[in-house]
Protein backbone atom coordinates (compact mmCIF):
# COMPACT_ATOMS: atom_id res chain seq x y z
CA UNK A 1 0.00 0.00 0.00
CA UNK A 2 2.76 2.56 0.78
CA UNK A 3 4.06 2.03 -2.78
CA UNK A 4 0.65 2.94 -4.20
CA UNK A 5 0.47 5.97 -1.91
CA UNK A 6 3.96 7.11 -2.97
CA UNK A 7 3.00 6.64 -6.60
CA UNK A 8 -0.06 8.91 -6.45
CA UNK A 9 1.69 11.48 -4.22
CA UNK A 10 4.50 11.51 -6.81
CA UNK A 11 1.97 12.01 -9.61
CA UNK A 12 0.26 14.82 -7.67
CA UNK A 13 3.41 16.92 -8.15
CA UNK A 14 3.88 16.12 -11.85
CA UNK A 15 3.77 19.46 -13.71
CA UNK A 16 3.25 17.90 -17.16
CA UNK A 17 0.22 15.91 -16.08
CA UNK A 18 -1.11 18.88 -14.14
CA UNK A 19 -0.99 21.00 -17.31
CA UNK A 20 -2.64 18.25 -19.37
CA UNK A 21 -5.38 17.90 -16.75
CA UNK A 22 -6.10 21.65 -16.89
CA UNK A 23 -6.26 21.56 -20.67
CA UNK A 24 -8.69 18.67 -20.80
CA UNK A 25 -10.92 20.04 -18.05
CA UNK A 26 -12.90 17.90 -15.66
CA UNK A 27 -12.95 14.94 -18.01
CA UNK A 28 -11.22 12.28 -15.98
CA UNK A 29 -14.01 11.72 -13.52
CA UNK A 30 -12.90 14.65 -11.39
CA UNK A 31 -16.27 16.33 -11.88
CA UNK A 32 -17.56 13.83 -9.33
CA UNK A 33 -15.38 15.43 -6.68
CA UNK A 34 -15.19 19.03 -7.93
CA UNK A 35 -18.28 21.19 -7.46
CA UNK A 36 -17.87 23.39 -10.54
CA UNK A 37 -15.39 25.26 -12.69
CA UNK A 38 -17.07 28.67 -12.29
CA UNK A 39 -18.26 30.59 -9.25
CA UNK A 40 -21.87 30.49 -10.52
CA UNK A 41 -21.80 26.68 -10.90
CA UNK A 42 -20.23 26.29 -7.47
CA UNK A 43 -22.83 28.51 -5.80
CA UNK A 44 -25.53 26.25 -7.27
CA UNK A 45 -23.77 23.17 -5.80
CA UNK A 46 -23.53 24.93 -2.42
CA UNK A 47 -27.25 25.78 -2.50
CA UNK A 48 -28.09 22.11 -3.08
CA UNK A 49 -26.01 21.07 -0.05
CA UNK A 50 -27.43 23.91 2.08
CA UNK A 51 -30.93 22.64 1.25
CA UNK A 52 -29.99 19.44 3.11
CA UNK A 53 -28.76 21.37 6.15
CA UNK A 54 -25.10 21.02 5.10
CA UNK A 55 -22.74 23.97 5.38
CA UNK A 56 -19.79 24.33 2.97
CA UNK A 57 -16.14 25.32 3.03
CA UNK A 58 -15.14 26.45 -0.44
CA UNK A 59 -11.68 25.88 -1.90
CA UNK A 60 -10.43 27.57 -5.09
CA UNK A 61 -8.34 24.66 -6.41
CA UNK A 62 -4.63 25.29 -6.90
CA UNK A 63 -1.41 25.08 -4.91
CA UNK A 64 2.38 25.39 -5.12
CA UNK A 65 2.19 28.57 -7.22
CA UNK A 66 5.54 30.11 -8.24
CA UNK A 67 4.39 33.09 -10.33
CA UNK A 68 3.14 36.31 -8.70
CA UNK A 69 0.56 36.80 -11.45
CA UNK A 70 -0.94 33.40 -10.79
CA UNK A 71 -1.11 34.04 -7.03
CA UNK A 72 -2.84 37.39 -7.63
CA UNK A 73 -5.31 35.72 -9.98
CA UNK A 74 -6.09 33.17 -7.28
CA UNK A 75 -6.58 35.95 -4.72
CA UNK A 76 -9.01 37.76 -7.06
CA UNK A 77 -10.94 34.54 -7.59
CA UNK A 78 -11.23 33.98 -3.82
CA UNK A 79 -12.36 37.60 -3.27
CA UNK A 80 -15.05 37.11 -5.92
CA UNK A 81 -16.17 33.90 -4.22
CA UNK A 82 -16.43 35.75 -0.87
CA UNK A 83 -18.56 38.39 -2.58
CA UNK A 84 -20.77 35.66 -4.09
CA UNK A 85 -21.19 33.88 -0.74
CA UNK A 86 -22.32 37.19 0.74
CA UNK A 87 -24.68 38.32 -2.02
CA UNK A 88 -26.19 34.87 -2.59
CA UNK A 89 -26.57 34.44 1.20
CA UNK A 90 -25.36 30.84 1.14
CA UNK A 91 -24.09 29.02 4.23
CA UNK A 92 -20.40 28.77 3.38
CA UNK A 93 -16.90 29.86 4.34
CA UNK A 94 -13.50 29.68 2.64
CA UNK A 95 -10.61 27.22 2.79
CA UNK A 96 -7.37 28.26 1.13
CA UNK A 97 -3.82 27.08 0.64
CA UNK A 98 -1.01 29.54 1.46
CA UNK A 99 1.15 28.18 -1.39
CA UNK A 100 -1.57 29.20 -3.84
CA UNK A 101 -1.28 32.75 -2.57
CA UNK A 102 2.47 32.98 -2.96
CA UNK A 103 4.06 31.41 0.15
CA UNK A 104 6.79 29.88 -2.04
CA UNK A 105 7.41 33.23 -3.77
CA UNK A 106 7.73 35.56 -0.80
CA UNK A 107 6.32 35.39 2.73
CA UNK A 108 5.33 39.09 2.87
CA UNK A 109 3.67 38.93 -0.53
CA UNK A 110 1.62 35.95 0.67
CA UNK A 111 0.72 37.75 3.91
CA UNK A 112 -0.47 40.78 1.91
CA UNK A 113 -2.71 38.58 -0.26
CA UNK A 114 -4.07 36.76 2.76
CA UNK A 115 -4.69 39.97 4.68
CA UNK A 116 -6.79 41.32 1.82
CA UNK A 117 -8.85 38.12 1.80
CA UNK A 118 -9.30 37.86 5.56
CA UNK A 119 -10.21 41.56 5.83
CA UNK A 120 -12.88 41.28 3.12
CA UNK A 121 -14.28 38.09 4.67
CA UNK A 122 -14.30 39.73 8.09
CA UNK A 123 -16.53 42.53 6.78
CA UNK A 124 -19.12 39.86 5.89
CA UNK A 125 -18.51 37.70 8.96
CA UNK A 126 -17.14 34.87 6.82
CA UNK A 127 -14.59 32.47 8.32
CA UNK A 128 -11.27 31.72 6.59
CA UNK A 129 -9.51 28.41 7.12
CA UNK A 130 -5.81 28.11 6.27
CA UNK A 131 -5.44 24.56 4.94
CA UNK A 132 -2.22 22.89 6.00
CA UNK A 133 0.12 21.53 3.36
CA UNK A 134 3.40 19.64 3.65
CA UNK A 135 6.04 19.91 6.39
CA UNK A 136 8.05 22.50 4.49
CA UNK A 137 5.14 24.96 4.73
CA UNK A 138 3.92 24.04 8.21
CA UNK A 139 5.73 26.63 10.37
CA UNK A 140 5.37 29.49 7.82
CA UNK A 141 1.62 28.78 7.72
CA UNK A 142 1.38 28.98 11.52
CA UNK A 143 3.39 32.23 11.32
CA UNK A 144 0.83 33.60 8.86
CA UNK A 145 -1.97 32.60 11.23
CA UNK A 146 -0.19 34.31 14.16
CA UNK A 147 0.16 37.49 12.14
CA UNK A 148 -3.42 37.53 10.81
CA UNK A 149 -4.98 36.74 14.18
CA UNK A 150 -3.41 39.86 15.71
CA UNK A 151 -6.05 41.85 13.81
CA UNK A 152 -8.77 39.41 12.76
CA UNK A 153 -10.68 36.72 14.62
CA UNK A 154 -12.24 35.04 11.57
CA UNK A 155 -9.25 32.75 10.89
CA UNK A 156 -8.38 29.22 11.88
CA UNK A 157 -6.35 26.32 10.58
CA UNK A 158 -5.78 22.58 10.39
CA UNK A 159 -3.94 20.21 12.69
CA UNK A 160 -2.47 17.14 10.92
CA UNK A 161 -2.38 14.18 13.28
CA UNK A 162 0.58 12.48 11.58
CA UNK A 163 2.99 15.18 12.81
CA UNK A 164 4.76 14.57 16.14
CA UNK A 165 4.41 18.29 16.91
CA UNK A 166 0.60 18.23 16.47
CA UNK A 167 0.06 17.83 20.22
CA UNK A 168 1.99 21.03 20.98
CA UNK A 169 0.30 22.91 18.14
CA UNK A 170 -3.18 21.97 19.23
CA UNK A 171 -2.47 23.21 22.72
CA UNK A 172 -1.01 26.46 21.45
CA UNK A 173 -3.96 27.08 19.11
CA UNK A 174 -6.73 25.78 21.36
CA UNK A 175 -8.60 29.08 21.19
CA UNK A 176 -8.92 28.87 17.43
CA UNK A 177 -11.52 27.06 15.40
CA UNK A 178 -9.48 24.02 14.28
CA UNK A 179 -9.99 21.31 11.70
CA UNK A 180 -8.31 18.07 12.72
CA UNK A 181 -7.26 15.63 9.98
CA UNK A 182 -4.96 12.62 9.65
CA UNK A 183 -2.69 14.37 7.09
CA UNK A 184 -2.52 13.95 3.32
CA UNK A 185 1.09 14.51 2.25
CA UNK A 186 4.10 12.21 2.13
CA UNK A 187 6.18 12.97 5.25
CA UNK A 188 9.35 11.34 6.57
CA UNK A 189 9.71 9.62 9.92
CA UNK A 190 11.83 12.54 11.07
CA UNK A 191 8.64 14.57 11.39
CA UNK A 192 5.65 12.27 11.24
CA UNK A 193 4.16 8.98 12.36
CA UNK A 194 4.25 6.47 9.52
CA UNK A 195 1.86 3.68 10.46
CA UNK A 196 -1.92 3.78 10.20
CA UNK A 197 -2.20 2.63 13.84
CA UNK A 198 -0.02 5.46 15.18
CA UNK A 199 -1.73 8.11 13.05
CA UNK A 200 -5.24 6.90 13.95
CA UNK A 201 -4.36 6.82 17.68
CA UNK A 202 -2.97 10.35 17.60
CA UNK A 203 -5.96 11.54 15.55
CA UNK A 204 -8.35 10.29 18.25
CA UNK A 205 -6.18 11.74 21.06
CA UNK A 206 -6.13 15.18 19.44
CA UNK A 207 -9.85 15.21 18.69
CA UNK A 208 -10.73 14.20 22.28
CA UNK A 209 -8.38 16.84 23.70
CA UNK A 210 -9.70 19.67 21.54
CA UNK A 211 -13.32 18.69 22.16
CA UNK A 212 -12.67 19.03 25.88
CA UNK A 213 -10.33 22.03 25.95
CA UNK A 214 -10.61 23.88 22.68
CA UNK A 215 -12.89 26.18 20.78
CA UNK A 216 -14.95 24.78 17.92
CA UNK A 217 -13.65 21.46 16.50
CA UNK A 218 -14.05 20.30 12.89
CA UNK A 219 -13.48 16.57 12.66
CA UNK A 220 -12.55 16.01 9.01
CA UNK A 221 -12.59 12.35 8.04
CA UNK A 222 -14.43 9.75 5.96
CA UNK A 223 -13.54 7.12 8.52
CA UNK A 224 -16.77 5.82 10.10
CA UNK A 225 -14.78 4.20 12.95
CA UNK A 226 -13.56 7.65 14.00
CA UNK A 227 -16.96 9.26 13.47
CA UNK A 228 -18.70 6.64 15.62
CA UNK A 229 -16.04 7.03 18.30
CA UNK A 230 -16.53 10.82 18.36
CA UNK A 231 -20.32 10.47 18.60
CA UNK A 232 -19.92 8.15 21.64
CA UNK A 233 -17.22 10.31 23.23
CA UNK A 234 -19.25 13.52 22.86
CA UNK A 235 -22.28 11.87 24.42
CA UNK A 236 -20.34 10.40 27.35
CA UNK A 237 -18.64 13.75 28.09
CA UNK A 238 -21.71 15.95 27.56
CA UNK A 239 -20.10 17.85 24.71
CA UNK A 240 -22.89 19.76 22.99
CA UNK A 241 -23.38 19.47 19.21
CA UNK A 242 -22.74 23.24 18.87
CA UNK A 243 -19.12 22.70 19.85
CA UNK A 244 -18.11 20.53 16.93
CA UNK A 245 -18.90 19.39 13.41
CA UNK A 246 -17.98 16.65 10.99
CA UNK A 247 -16.43 17.50 7.64
CA UNK A 248 -16.00 15.45 4.47
CA UNK A 249 -14.91 16.18 0.94
CA UNK A 250 -17.41 16.92 -1.83
CA UNK A 251 -18.52 13.76 -3.63
CA UNK A 252 -17.23 11.29 -1.01
CA UNK A 253 -19.56 9.13 1.12
CA UNK A 254 -22.52 11.29 0.10
CA UNK A 255 -25.06 9.12 1.93
CA UNK A 256 -23.11 9.30 5.17
CA UNK A 257 -22.84 13.09 4.81
CA UNK A 258 -26.62 13.37 4.49
CA UNK A 259 -27.20 10.89 7.30
CA UNK A 260 -25.02 12.83 9.76
CA UNK A 261 -26.77 16.10 8.88
CA UNK A 262 -30.17 14.41 9.28
CA UNK A 263 -29.12 13.02 12.67
CA UNK A 264 -28.67 16.64 13.78
CA UNK A 265 -24.87 16.89 13.73
CA UNK A 266 -23.29 20.02 12.33
CA UNK A 267 -21.87 19.04 8.99
CA UNK A 268 -19.66 20.88 6.52
CA UNK A 269 -18.71 19.68 3.05
CA UNK A 270 -15.35 20.78 1.63
CA UNK A 271 -16.26 22.08 -1.81
CA UNK A 272 -13.39 22.44 -4.29
CA UNK A 273 -13.94 24.42 -7.49
CA UNK A 274 -11.97 25.53 -10.54
CA UNK A 275 -9.93 23.65 -13.14
CA UNK A 276 -6.73 23.07 -11.16
CA UNK A 277 -8.03 19.76 -9.78
CA UNK A 278 -5.16 17.44 -10.62
CA UNK A 279 -3.00 17.56 -7.44
CA UNK A 280 -6.10 17.47 -5.23
CA UNK A 281 -7.51 14.47 -7.07
CA UNK A 282 -4.21 12.53 -7.04
CA UNK A 283 -3.99 12.94 -3.24
CA UNK A 284 -7.48 11.44 -3.00
CA UNK A 285 -6.22 8.44 -4.98
CA UNK A 286 -3.18 8.21 -2.69
CA UNK A 287 -5.46 8.05 0.36
CA UNK A 288 -7.74 5.47 -1.13
CA UNK A 289 -6.96 3.86 -4.49
CA UNK A 290 -10.59 2.65 -4.60
CA UNK A 291 -11.42 6.29 -5.38
CA UNK A 292 -10.37 5.31 -8.89
CA UNK A 293 -13.94 4.08 -9.25
CA UNK A 294 -14.87 7.76 -9.53
CA UNK A 295 -12.80 7.72 -12.71
CA UNK A 296 -13.59 4.43 -14.36
CA UNK A 297 -17.32 5.12 -14.29
CA UNK A 298 -16.64 7.78 -16.92
CA UNK A 299 -16.73 7.12 -20.64
CA UNK A 300 -13.25 6.61 -21.99
CA UNK A 301 -13.14 9.41 -24.54
CA UNK A 302 -10.14 10.02 -26.82
CA UNK A 303 -8.93 12.91 -24.63
CA UNK A 304 -9.28 10.84 -21.48
CA UNK A 305 -7.16 8.19 -23.07
CA UNK A 306 -4.37 10.72 -23.62
CA UNK A 307 -4.36 11.59 -19.92
CA UNK A 308 -4.67 7.99 -18.82
CA UNK A 309 -1.81 7.10 -21.19
CA UNK A 310 0.34 9.86 -19.70
CA UNK A 311 -0.54 8.67 -16.20
CA UNK A 312 0.33 5.06 -16.99
CA UNK A 313 3.57 6.23 -18.65
CA UNK A 314 4.55 8.23 -15.59
CA UNK A 315 3.77 5.20 -13.42
CA UNK A 316 5.97 2.89 -15.46
CA UNK A 317 8.75 5.48 -15.54
CA UNK A 318 8.46 5.86 -11.76
CA UNK A 319 8.71 2.07 -11.30
CA UNK A 320 11.72 1.78 -13.61
CA UNK A 321 13.61 4.63 -12.01
CA UNK A 322 12.74 3.76 -8.41
CA UNK A 323 15.97 3.33 -6.42
CA UNK A 324 14.76 0.54 -4.17
P1 LIG B 1 -8.88 7.07 5.46
O1 LIG B 1 -8.62 7.34 4.01
O2 LIG B 1 -7.72 6.94 6.39
O3 LIG B 1 -9.79 5.78 5.56
C1 LIG B 1 -10.02 5.10 6.80
C2 LIG B 1 -11.19 4.16 6.62
O4 LIG B 1 -12.40 4.90 6.41
C3 LIG B 1 -11.08 3.25 5.41
O5 LIG B 1 -10.30 2.12 5.67
C4 LIG B 1 -12.54 2.92 5.14
O6 LIG B 1 -13.01 1.95 6.05
C5 LIG B 1 -13.24 4.23 5.47
N1 LIG B 1 -13.39 5.08 4.27
C6 LIG B 1 -12.61 6.12 3.92
N2 LIG B 1 -13.05 6.67 2.77
C7 LIG B 1 -14.12 5.96 2.39
C8 LIG B 1 -15.01 6.02 1.28
N3 LIG B 1 -14.88 6.96 0.32
N4 LIG B 1 -16.01 5.12 1.20
C9 LIG B 1 -16.16 4.15 2.15
N5 LIG B 1 -15.34 4.04 3.24
C10 LIG B 1 -14.34 4.92 3.35
N6 LIG B 1 -5.15 16.93 4.83
C11 LIG B 1 -4.12 17.78 5.01
O7 LIG B 1 -2.96 17.37 5.10
N7 LIG B 1 -4.37 19.14 5.11
C12 LIG B 1 -5.64 19.64 5.06
O8 LIG B 1 -5.81 20.86 5.16
C13 LIG B 1 -6.72 18.73 4.86
N8 LIG B 1 -8.01 19.17 4.80
C14 LIG B 1 -9.05 18.25 4.74
C15 LIG B 1 -10.38 18.68 4.79
C16 LIG B 1 -11.41 17.74 4.79
C17 LIG B 1 -12.82 18.21 4.87
C18 LIG B 1 -11.12 16.35 4.75
C19 LIG B 1 -12.21 15.32 4.79
C20 LIG B 1 -9.81 15.94 4.66
C21 LIG B 1 -8.76 16.86 4.64
N9 LIG B 1 -7.44 16.44 4.54
C22 LIG B 1 -6.43 17.36 4.73
C23 LIG B 1 -7.13 15.03 4.17
C24 LIG B 1 -6.87 14.16 5.38
O9 LIG B 1 -5.65 14.50 5.97
C25 LIG B 1 -6.83 12.67 4.98
O10 LIG B 1 -5.75 12.48 4.10
C26 LIG B 1 -8.09 12.17 4.30
O11 LIG B 1 -9.25 12.67 4.90
C27 LIG B 1 -8.12 10.62 4.33
O12 LIG B 1 -8.26 10.14 5.64
P2 LIG B 1 -9.68 9.74 6.28
O13 LIG B 1 -9.60 10.02 7.72
O14 LIG B 1 -10.78 10.43 5.55
O15 LIG B 1 -9.89 8.18 6.04
Boltz pocket constraint, residues with backbone or C-beta under 6 A from the ligand:
constraints:
  - pocket:
      binder: B
      contacts: [[A, 130], [A, 131], [A, 132], [A, 133], [A, 158], [A, 160], [A, 181], [A, 182], [A, 183], [A, 184], [A, 185], [A, 220], [A, 221], [A, 222], [A, 223], [A, 224], [A, 225], [A, 247], [A, 248], [A, 249], [A, 252], [A, 253], [A, 268], [A, 269], [A, 270], [A, 287], [A, 288]]
      max_distance: 6.0
